[in-house]
């Protein structure tokens, strides 16, 4: 590279003949830039006339996207073209739906969401979409699957049931209280039950001793009990008595439970009628746990299950 005798700048590549180097002052423009690369610092500033074939706008908006109305939705209306779908102005929500002819796509539309019914839900698995025959469900019954996405009435009344839960199906035996501890027997409830009272049969203790009977869950929490009740109310004479649960009306689900009793009585205490002939089967045959005071049941830690085939479970009628 060097200056010629006329002062122009010349460039020789690999020993070839020198060529003039154009600059902005000597006519360099878009029309005489063909091939090759130059460092950015060697390029002159470009003006609009130097780019005759560039029709793209660098200051406007592409198809007016930035100028769309509030809520408008842009979509592709053709090759290299976009359009705006007017937003929803209705008071109800709408969904965007893509339509097609089977061979070509159509412009999208806003439409009201379809109502859920048997006709448009049959494609969803594990969903009851219809009742067959129509109107066959009875109030309070369980529903029964009747094929894919259909259901029919099972003919079985759904729980909880108003029938009583009898914890020992026959009497003839006795269950004694233990002072200031929770005494328990394991029982199983096989149906959902709504209960507000309990009935029992007791021998007499017409004194100021306190008694409490109830139901505990497998964790040892007292879910139902009559509260500390004096002998003058709990067992004023031998016979059957019905007491309300202090928890009011409650629903029990099927599962394992404990019949639990306690007292502060030390001697000549009342006893409950229980299953007869030591023939009851249970996973807890009268063990004790926890500490009680004033004849009131309290939560306890249950022992591990120990199956017994000769128990006398207190005969309570939970209803």
Residue pairs with C-beta under 8 A, 6 or more apart in sequence:
1 9
1 10
1 11
1 12
1 21
2 9
2 10
2 18
3 9
3 10
4 10
4 18
4 20
8 20
8 21
8 26
9 20
9 21
9 23
10 18
10 19
10 20
10 21
11 18
11 19
11 20
11 21
12 18
12 19
20 26
22 28
22 32
23 44
24 44
28 44
29 50
30 46
30 49
30 50
30 51
30 52
61 67
62 82
63 74
63 81
63 82
63 83
64 84
65 74
65 82
65 84
68 74
68 84
69 84
69 86
69 87
70 87
71 86
71 87
71 88
71 89
72 84
72 85
72 86
72 87
73 84
73 85
73 87
73 96
73 108
73 110
74 82
74 83
74 84
74 85
75 82
75 83
75 84
75 85
75 107
75 108
76 82
77 83
77 107
83 107
85 96
85 107
85 108
85 109
85 110
86 110
87 110
88 94
88 110
90 112
92 112
93 113
94 110
94 111
94 112
94 113
95 110
95 111
95 112
95 113
96 108
96 109
96 110
97 108
97 109
97 110
97 111
98 105
98 106
98 108
99 105
99 106
99 107
99 108
99 109
100 106
114 120
117 129
118 129
118 130
118 149
121 127
121 129
121 149
122 129
122 130
122 148
122 149
124 149
127 149
128 143
128 145
128 149
128 150
128 151
129 149
129 150
130 149
130 150
130 151
131 137
131 150
131 151
131 152
132 146
132 147
132 150
132 151
132 152
133 152
136 152
136 153
137 143
137 151
137 152
137 153
138 153
138 155
140 157
140 158
141 153
141 154
141 155
141 156
141 157
141 158
142 154
142 156
142 157
142 158
143 151
143 152
143 153
143 154
144 151
144 152
144 153
144 154
144 155
145 151
146 152
159 191
159 192
159 193
160 191
160 192
160 193
160 194
160 251
160 252
161 191
161 192
161 193
161 194
162 194
162 319
163 191
163 193
163 319
164 317
164 318
164 319
165 189
165 191
165 193
165 195
165 252
165 317
165 318
165 319
166 315
166 316
166 317
166 318
167 185
167 187
167 259
167 313
167 314
167 315
167 316
167 317
167 318
168 274
168 275
168 280
168 312
168 313
168 314
168 315
168 316
169 275
170 275
170 276
170 315
171 201
171 273
171 274
171 275
171 276
171 315
172 273
172 275
172 276
172 277
173 273
173 274
173 275
173 276
173 277
173 278
173 312
174 203
174 271
174 272
174 273
174 274
174 312
175 185
175 261
175 271
175 272
175 273
175 274
175 286
175 312
175 313
175 314
176 269
176 271
176 272
177 183
177 211
177 261
177 262
177 263
177 265
177 269
177 270
177 271
177 272
178 262
178 263
178 288
179 263
179 264
179 265
179 266
179 269
180 262
180 264
180 291
180 292
180 293
181 262
181 288
181 289
181 290
181 291
181 292
182 216
182 260
182 261
182 262
182 288
182 289
182 290
182 292
182 297
182 298
182 300
183 260
183 261
183 262
183 286
183 287
183 288
184 216
184 258
184 259
184 260
184 261
184 284
184 286
184 287
184 288
184 289
184 300
184 302
185 258
185 259
185 280
185 282
185 284
185 285
185 286
185 311
185 313
185 314
186 256
186 257
186 258
186 282
186 283
186 284
186 285
186 305
187 256
187 257
187 258
187 259
187 282
187 313
188 255
188 256
188 257
189 252
189 253
189 254
189 255
189 257
190 254
191 254
192 251
192 252
192 253
192 254
193 251
193 252
193 318
194 249
194 250
194 251
194 252
195 224
195 245
195 249
195 250
195 251
195 252
195 318
195 319
196 244
196 245
196 248
196 249
196 250
196 319
197 242
197 243
197 244
197 245
197 319
198 213
198 214
198 224
198 226
198 242
198 243
198 245
198 316
198 317
198 318
198 319
199 240
199 241
199 242
199 316
199 317
199 319
200 213
200 240
200 241
200 243
200 272
200 273
200 314
200 315
200 316
200 317
201 238
201 239
201 240
201 241
201 272
201 273
201 315
202 234
202 235
202 238
202 239
202 241
202 270
202 271
202 272
202 273
203 235
203 238
203 270
203 271
204 235
204 236
204 237
204 238
204 270
205 211
205 231
205 234
205 235
205 265
205 268
205 269
205 270
206 231
206 232
206 235
206 236
206 237
207 230
207 231
207 232
207 265
208 230
208 231
208 232
209 230
209 231
209 263
209 264
209 265
209 269
209 270
209 295
210 228
210 229
210 230
210 231
210 234
210 263
210 264
210 265
210 294
210 295
210 296
211 228
211 229
211 230
211 231
211 234
211 235
211 261
211 262
211 263
211 265
211 270
211 295
212 225
212 226
212 227
212 228
212 229
212 261
212 262
212 263
212 292
212 295
212 296
212 297
213 225
213 226
213 259
213 260
213 261
213 272
213 297
213 314
213 316
214 222
214 223
214 224
214 225
214 226
214 245
214 259
214 260
214 261
214 297
215 222
215 223
215 224
215 225
215 252
215 257
215 258
215 259
215 260
215 318
216 222
216 223
216 257
216 258
216 260
216 297
216 299
216 300
216 302
217 223
217 255
217 257
217 258
218 255
218 256
218 257
218 258
218 302
219 302
220 258
220 289
220 290
220 299
220 300
220 301
220 302
221 299
222 260
222 297
222 298
222 299
223 247
223 250
223 252
223 257
224 245
224 247
224 250
224 252
224 318
225 245
225 246
225 247
225 260
225 296
225 297
226 234
226 243
226 244
226 245
226 246
227 246
227 296
228 294
228 295
228 296
229 243
229 295
231 265
231 270
234 241
234 243
234 270
235 241
235 270
252 318
256 283
258 284
258 302
259 313
259 314
259 316
260 297
260 300
261 272
261 297
261 314
262 292
262 295
262 296
262 297
263 269
263 270
263 295
264 292
264 293
264 294
264 295
265 295
272 314
272 315
273 314
273 315
274 280
274 312
274 313
274 314
274 315
275 311
275 312
275 313
275 315
276 312
278 310
278 311
278 312
279 310
280 308
280 310
280 311
280 312
280 313
281 307
281 308
281 309
281 311
282 307
282 308
282 311
282 313
283 305
283 306
283 307
283 308
284 302
284 303
284 305
284 306
284 308
285 306
285 308
285 310
285 311
286 311
287 303
287 306
289 300
289 301
289 302
289 303
290 298
290 299
290 300
290 301
291 298
292 298
